[in-house]
Amino acid sequence: MTDAEEAKLVTLARGARSRVLATEGAAVRDDTGRTYSASVVELPSLKLSALELAVAVAVSSGAQSIEAAVVCAHSAEFVGVDALRDLAGVGVPILVVDVRGDEIARSLT
C-alpha cells in the first residue's frame, strides 16, 4: 500500500469513527480501487465491528476481494479480521491507528 493510499484509508476510517462518535471506524479498499468505510454498530439486536461492516458494505457493493484495511480504534484489539479474511484471504495488510491517525499496529490477515 502506498503512502497516499494508506493516508486515504486512514482519513476515511477516522472520519467514519468521528462522524457518529463511535468507538471504532474502518476503511477498506477493494481490488478495483473502490473504498468503503463504516463505524461500529451497537444495537440491542445487532452488533458489528467497524471492520465487519466495512467488509459487508464492500461485498454488498460487488467487491470480489479486499487489498487493504485500516481500523481507527483506541487499541490494537478489534473484531472483524475473520470477515476480512473470508473475502480477501491471507496476507492482506491491516493498519490500526488511534483517533489522531497515529499508528498503533500493523498486521496481516
C-alpha positions in Angstrom: 0.0 0.0 0.0 1.5 3.4 -1.0 1.6 6.3 1.5 -1.1 8.1 -0.4 -3.4 5.0 -0.5 -2.8 4.5 3.2 -3.4 8.1 4.1 -6.8 8.0 2.3 -7.9 4.9 4.2 -6.7 6.4 7.5 -8.8 9.6 6.7 -11.8 7.5 5.8 -11.6 5.3 8.9 -11.1 8.3 11.2 -14.0 10.1 9.6 -16.3 7.1 9.9 -15.5 6.9 13.6 -15.7 10.6 14.4 -18.9 11.2 12.4 -21.0 9.3 14.9 -18.6 9.4 17.9 -18.2 5.7 17.6 -15.5 3.6 19.4 -14.2 2.3 16.0 -14.1 3.3 12.4 -12.7 1.3 9.5 -12.0 1.6 5.8 -11.2 -0.9 3.2 -10.0 -0.8 -0.5 -11.2 -3.4 -2.9 -9.4 -5.0 -5.8 -10.7 -2.3 -8.2 -9.6 0.6 -6.0 -13.0 1.5 -4.6 -13.1 2.4 -0.9 -15.7 1.7 1.8 -15.9 3.0 5.3 -18.0 2.3 8.3 -18.3 2.7 12.1 -19.2 0.2 14.7 -22.9 -0.7 15.1 -24.2 -1.4 18.6 -27.9 -2.1 18.7 -29.8 -4.3 21.1 -30.2 -7.0 18.4 -27.2 -6.2 16.1 -23.6 -5.7 16.9 -21.0 -5.3 14.1 -17.5 -4.1 14.4 -16.4 -1.3 12.1 -14.3 -3.7 10.0 -17.1 -6.2 9.7 -19.5 -3.5 8.5 -16.9 -2.1 6.0 -16.4 -5.6 4.6 -20.2 -6.1 4.4 -20.6 -2.8 2.6 -17.9 -3.8 0.1 -19.5 -7.2 -0.5 -22.9 -5.7 -0.9 -21.4 -3.3 -3.5 -20.0 -6.1 -5.5 -16.4 -6.3 -4.3 -14.7 -9.6 -5.1 -11.6 -9.0 -2.8 -10.1 -6.5 -0.4 -6.5 -5.3 -0.9 -6.0 -3.2 2.3 -7.8 -2.2 5.6 -7.4 0.5 8.2 -9.0 0.4 11.6 -9.2 3.5 13.8 -9.6 2.5 17.4 -8.3 3.1 20.9 -6.2 -0.1 20.9 -4.8 -2.8 18.6 -7.6 -5.2 19.8 -10.5 -5.1 17.4 -13.0 -7.6 15.8 -13.5 -8.3 12.1 -10.4 -9.9 10.8 -12.3 -13.2 10.2 -14.8 -11.3 7.9 -11.9 -9.7 6.1 -10.1 -13.0 5.7 -13.3 -14.6 4.4 -13.4 -12.2 1.5 -9.7 -11.4 0.9 -7.8 -14.4 2.0 -4.5 -14.3 3.8 -1.8 -11.7 3.6 -4.0 -8.5 3.4 -2.4 -5.6 5.3 -4.3 -4.1 8.2 -3.2 -0.9 9.8 -4.5 0.1 13.2 -4.4 3.8 14.1 -5.6 5.9 17.0 -8.1 8.7 16.8 -5.3 11.1 15.8 -4.2 8.8 13.0 -1.0 7.7 14.6 0.0 4.1 14.0 -0.8 1.6 16.8 -0.1 -1.7 15.0 0.2 -3.4 11.6 -0.7 -7.0 10.8 -1.8 -9.3 8.0 -4.9 -11.4 7.7 
